Amino acid sequence: MANTSIQLSEELLVELRKRKTYDGQTYEEVIEDLLEDVSELSEELKQSIARGEKDIAEGRAHTFESIKRELGLK
């Protein structure tokens, strides 16, 4: 494992401290957890977009205007 120093703003340091889930958790572990969350979210988002595109292509979507008309709104 490499040993290095980085400069952080006080605000970021406070945020990293808040994200520690147990005593003794290192900042490396906090950052790894954050990166994992971003990766999972990104994959989940890609799948959601693909499902939405498929719904649109297969006619399972409605425009905002058509819904307003259906509900009798302006």
Secondary structure, 3 states (H helix, E strand, C coil): CCCCCCCCCHHHHHHHHHCCCCCCCCHHHHHHHHHHHHHHHHHHHHHHHHHHHHHHHCCCCCCHHHHHHHCCCC
